[in-house]
Amino acid sequence: MRFAHVYVPGSAGDAGSPILALVQGGRAHPVPELLAGGPATLQELIDGGDDLLRRVRDAAARAGAGHPLDDVAFASAVLAPPVVLAVGLNYAAHSSELGLKADTAPTVFTLWPNSLTGHEATTAWNRSLSESVDYEAELGVIIGRPAKDVSPDDALEHVWGYTVVNDITARDIQFAEAQWSRCKSFDGFTPTGPFAVTADEVPDPQDLHIWTVVDGHRVQDASTGQMIRPVARLVSHLSQSATLQPGTLISTGSPGGAGYSREPQIFLRDRSTVTVAVDGVGELTTHCRIID
């Protein structure tokens, strides 16, 4: 199953708050309209556990016409996760092109909630802050059950599903500061979505095509099988230090092809359009504006 947070004309989501919708057959079905008292956010759905997901699945069989996806606007696939954990240098090609060493343990940092935004949104930043803004296609992992001290063999049992993340990065700030949270947490720098896809739709998270297109040119093209540390190992590692709460989003790193490392360099410009995608999960588009 796949879900999205959408703004639907004429529904509760039209009042200014996005609403959780089931996406099937190219149409969005607000979950509270499918199921009386049904969850209005992905977090509520995750917190309801397997029983609530089954009830929504059963209700989906009786779904009405719904709304064409072209008629809705998308919010972030995750709205208010307990935390967004980002993993850096998880593909050898990317760590090499940045001239950074992939350490024996994952490089982990947090992304701030103001950075979350949705599919087809416009992300804007001031030219005085950075003119070296880069793209990074990443597979996002959404935790479904509390994970504490889990083994790699058991880790995927704690995964609720997956989404697509564009880990937009101000490279000049990244290399000027010792931590990476601020350079990746400008307003709108963490688009996610369009969809959150349940884990049963992704039998093997290490067998997914991942790519990026900037202004019509494909600039990243890889497989999640190239991760240095696969999803199961990442979840296991992160669960050793703190309990991963349901709804936690883990962004699992980007493959090679970053604009910073290309010759000539490719950075996101005013009016650039960037699409990052993962097969079977979704294609996420962001429009860019630079403010003088």
C-alpha positions as CSV (number, residue, x, y, z in Angstrom):
1,M,0.0,0.0,0.0
2,R,1.1,3.6,-0.5
3,F,0.0,6.7,1.3
4,A,0.6,10.4,1.0
5,H,-0.2,13.6,2.9
6,V,-2.2,15.7,0.5
7,Y,-4.3,18.9,0.2
8,V,-7.6,17.9,-1.4
9,P,-10.0,20.7,-2.6
10,G,-13.2,20.6,-0.6
11,S,-12.0,18.3,2.1
12,A,-10.5,18.7,5.6
13,G,-7.1,19.1,3.9
14,D,-8.3,22.2,2.1
15,A,-8.5,24.1,5.4
16,G,-4.7,24.4,5.6
17,S,-3.6,21.1,7.0
18,P,-2.7,18.1,4.8
19,I,-4.6,14.8,5.3
20,L,-3.4,11.3,4.9
21,A,-4.6,9.6,1.8
22,L,-4.4,6.1,0.4
23,V,-3.1,6.2,-3.1
24,Q,-4.3,3.5,-5.5
25,G,-5.2,3.4,-9.2
26,G,-3.8,6.9,-9.7
27,R,-6.2,8.5,-7.2
28,A,-6.0,9.7,-3.7
29,H,-8.5,8.5,-1.1
30,P,-8.5,10.4,2.2
31,V,-8.2,7.8,4.9
32,P,-10.8,9.4,7.2
33,E,-13.3,9.1,4.4
34,L,-12.5,5.4,3.9
35,L,-12.7,4.5,7.5
36,A,-14.8,6.3,10.2
37,G,-12.4,7.8,12.7
38,G,-9.5,6.7,10.5
39,P,-6.0,8.3,10.9
40,A,-5.5,11.7,9.5
41,T,-1.7,11.5,9.5
42,L,0.9,8.8,8.7
43,Q,2.1,9.0,12.4
44,E,-1.4,8.1,13.6
45,L,-1.5,5.2,11.1
46,I,1.9,3.9,12.3
47,D,1.0,4.3,16.0
48,G,-2.2,2.2,15.3
49,G,-0.1,-0.8,14.5
50,D,-0.8,-3.8,12.3
51,D,-4.5,-3.9,13.3
52,L,-5.2,-0.3,12.1
53,L,-3.3,-0.9,8.9
54,R,-5.4,-4.1,8.2
55,R,-8.6,-2.1,8.8
56,V,-7.5,0.5,6.3
57,R,-6.5,-2.2,3.8
58,D,-10.0,-3.8,4.2
59,A,-11.6,-0.4,3.7
60,A,-9.6,0.2,0.5
61,A,-11.4,-2.6,-1.2
62,R,-14.6,-0.4,-0.9
63,A,-12.9,2.9,-1.9
64,G,-15.0,5.2,-4.0
65,A,-13.8,7.4,-6.9
66,G,-11.3,9.4,-4.8
67,H,-9.4,12.4,-6.3
68,P,-7.1,12.3,-9.3
69,L,-3.5,12.8,-8.2
70,D,-3.3,15.8,-10.6
71,D,-5.9,17.6,-8.5
72,V,-4.1,17.3,-5.2
73,A,-1.0,19.0,-3.7
74,F,1.5,17.0,-1.7
75,A,2.9,17.7,1.7
76,S,5.9,15.9,3.1
77,A,5.4,12.1,3.2
78,V,6.3,12.4,6.9
79,L,5.0,15.4,8.7
80,A,6.3,15.3,12.3
81,P,8.6,12.3,12.8
82,P,10.1,11.8,16.2
83,V,13.5,12.5,14.6
84,V,15.0,12.5,11.1
85,L,18.3,10.7,11.1
86,A,20.6,11.1,8.1
87,V,23.5,8.8,7.2
88,G,26.4,10.3,5.3
89,L,29.0,8.6,3.2
90,N,27.1,5.3,2.8
91,Y,28.1,4.8,-0.9
92,A,31.8,4.4,-1.7
93,A,31.5,6.5,-4.9
94,H,29.9,9.4,-3.0
95,S,32.5,9.4,-0.2
96,S,35.3,9.2,-2.7
97,E,34.0,12.1,-4.9
98,L,33.7,14.3,-1.8
99,G,37.2,13.4,-0.7
100,L,35.9,12.1,2.6
101,K,36.6,8.8,4.3
102,A,33.9,6.3,4.9
103,D,34.6,5.5,8.6
104,T,34.3,2.1,10.2
105,A,31.0,3.4,11.8
106,P,28.3,5.3,10.0
107,T,28.4,9.1,9.9
108,V,25.1,10.1,11.4
109,F,23.5,13.5,11.9
110,T,20.0,14.9,12.4
111,L,17.9,17.0,10.0
112,W,15.7,19.8,11.4
113,P,11.9,19.5,11.0
114,N,11.6,22.9,9.2
115,S,13.5,21.3,6.3
116,L,10.7,18.9,5.5
117,T,8.6,19.6,2.4
118,G,6.6,17.8,-0.3
119,H,6.6,16.7,-3.9
120,E,6.4,19.6,-6.4
121,A,7.1,22.1,-3.7
122,T,9.4,25.1,-4.3
123,T,12.5,25.4,-2.1
124,A,14.0,28.8,-1.9
125,W,17.2,30.1,-0.3
126,N,19.1,33.4,-0.2
127,R,22.0,33.8,-2.5
128,S,24.1,35.3,0.3
129,L,23.8,32.1,2.3
130,S,25.0,29.7,-0.5
131,E,25.6,29.5,-4.2
132,S,26.8,25.9,-3.9
133,V,23.5,24.0,-3.3
134,D,23.6,20.3,-4.3
135,Y,21.1,17.4,-4.7
136,E,21.3,13.9,-3.1
137,A,18.9,11.1,-4.0
138,E,18.3,8.9,-1.0
139,L,16.1,6.0,0.1
140,G,14.2,6.9,3.3
141,V,13.3,4.2,5.8
142,I,10.3,4.7,8.2
143,I,10.4,2.9,11.5
144,G,7.2,1.1,12.5
145,R,7.9,-0.6,15.8
146,P,10.3,0.5,18.6
147,A,13.7,-0.8,17.8
148,K,16.3,-1.2,20.6
149,D,19.4,-3.4,20.4
150,V,18.0,-5.2,17.4
151,S,20.2,-7.5,15.3
152,P,20.7,-7.0,11.5
153,D,18.7,-10.3,11.0
154,D,15.7,-8.8,12.9
155,A,16.0,-5.1,11.9
156,L,13.7,-5.1,8.9
157,E,10.9,-6.4,11.0
158,H,10.9,-2.9,12.6
159,V,10.6,-1.1,9.3
160,W,7.1,0.2,8.5
161,G,7.9,1.3,5.0
162,Y,10.0,3.5,2.7
163,T,9.9,6.9,1.0
164,V,12.2,9.0,-1.3
165,V,14.3,11.8,0.2
166,N,16.3,14.6,-1.5
167,D,19.0,15.5,1.0
168,I,19.6,19.0,-0.4
169,T,23.0,20.4,0.8
170,A,24.7,23.7,0.9
171,R,28.2,22.4,0.1
172,D,30.2,25.5,1.1
173,I,28.6,25.5,4.5
174,Q,29.1,21.7,4.8
175,F,32.9,22.1,4.3
176,A,33.1,25.2,6.5
177,E,31.6,23.6,9.6
178,A,32.4,20.6,11.7
179,Q,28.8,19.4,11.8
180,W,26.4,18.7,8.8
181,S,23.0,19.5,10.3
182,R,22.7,23.2,9.4
183,C,24.0,22.9,5.8
184,K,21.2,20.4,5.1
185,S,18.4,21.9,7.2
186,F,17.5,25.2,5.4
187,D,13.8,25.6,5.1
188,G,12.6,23.1,2.4
189,F,16.0,21.3,2.1
190,T,14.5,17.8,2.9
191,P,11.8,17.1,0.4
192,T,10.2,13.6,1.0
193,G,7.6,11.6,-0.9
194,P,5.5,11.8,-2.8
195,F,4.5,8.5,-1.1
196,A,5.2,6.4,1.9
197,V,5.2,2.8,0.8
198,T,4.6,-0.1,3.1
199,A,7.4,-2.5,3.6
200,D,5.6,-5.4,1.9
201,E,5.8,-3.4,-1.4
202,V,9.6,-3.5,-1.2
203,P,10.8,-7.1,-0.8
204,D,14.5,-6.2,-0.9
205,P,15.6,-2.6,-0.1
206,Q,19.0,-3.4,-1.4
207,D,17.7,-4.1,-4.9
208,L,16.3,-0.7,-6.0
209,H,17.3,1.6,-8.8
210,I,18.0,5.1,-7.5
211,W,18.6,8.1,-9.7
212,T,18.5,11.9,-10.1
213,V,17.6,14.2,-13.0
214,V,18.5,17.9,-12.8
215,D,17.1,20.2,-15.5
216,G,16.5,17.3,-17.8
217,H,20.0,15.7,-17.3
218,R,20.4,12.4,-15.4
219,V,23.2,13.0,-12.9
220,Q,22.9,10.1,-10.5
221,D,22.2,6.5,-11.6
222,A,22.9,3.7,-9.2
223,S,21.5,0.8,-7.1
224,T,20.8,0.7,-3.4
225,G,22.7,-2.5,-3.5
226,Q,25.8,-0.3,-3.6
227,M,25.3,0.9,0.0
228,I,28.3,0.3,2.2
229,R,26.0,-0.5,5.1
230,P,22.6,-1.9,4.0
231,V,19.3,-0.8,5.6
232,A,19.3,-3.7,8.1
233,R,22.7,-2.9,9.4
234,L,21.9,0.8,9.7
235,V,18.7,0.1,11.7
236,S,20.6,-2.3,13.9
237,H,23.5,0.1,14.5
238,L,21.3,3.1,15.3
239,S,19.2,1.0,17.7
240,Q,22.2,0.2,19.8
241,S,22.5,3.7,21.2
242,A,18.9,4.8,21.5
243,T,15.4,3.3,20.9
244,L,14.2,4.2,17.4
245,Q,10.6,5.3,17.9
246,P,7.8,4.6,15.5
247,G,7.7,7.2,12.8
248,T,11.4,7.9,12.8
249,L,12.7,8.7,9.3
250,I,16.2,7.4,8.4
251,S,17.8,8.8,5.2
252,T,20.2,6.2,4.1
253,G,22.8,8.1,2.1
254,S,23.4,9.1,-1.5
255,P,25.2,7.4,-4.4
256,G,27.9,9.0,-6.5
257,G,27.2,11.8,-9.0
258,A,26.8,14.8,-6.7
259,G,27.0,18.1,-8.5
260,Y,29.9,19.3,-6.3
261,S,32.2,16.6,-7.7
262,R,31.3,16.9,-11.4
263,E,33.5,18.7,-13.9
264,P,32.2,21.2,-14.4
265,Q,30.3,21.4,-11.2
266,I,26.5,21.3,-11.3
267,F,24.7,23.2,-8.6
268,L,21.0,23.9,-8.2
269,R,20.2,27.3,-9.9
270,D,17.4,29.7,-9.8
271,R,14.4,27.9,-11.5
272,S,16.2,24.6,-11.5
273,T,14.0,21.5,-11.3
274,V,15.4,18.4,-9.7
275,T,13.7,14.9,-9.5
276,V,15.1,12.2,-7.3
277,A,13.6,8.7,-7.6
278,V,13.7,5.2,-6.3
279,D,12.1,2.4,-8.3
280,G,9.0,1.0,-6.7
281,V,8.9,3.9,-4.2
282,G,8.4,7.1,-6.1
283,E,9.7,10.1,-8.0
284,L,10.1,13.3,-6.0
285,T,10.3,16.7,-7.8
286,T,11.5,20.0,-6.3
287,H,11.5,23.4,-7.9
288,C,14.3,25.8,-6.9
289,R,14.4,29.6,-6.4
290,I,17.3,31.7,-5.3
291,I,16.5,35.0,-3.6
292,D,18.8,37.9,-4.2
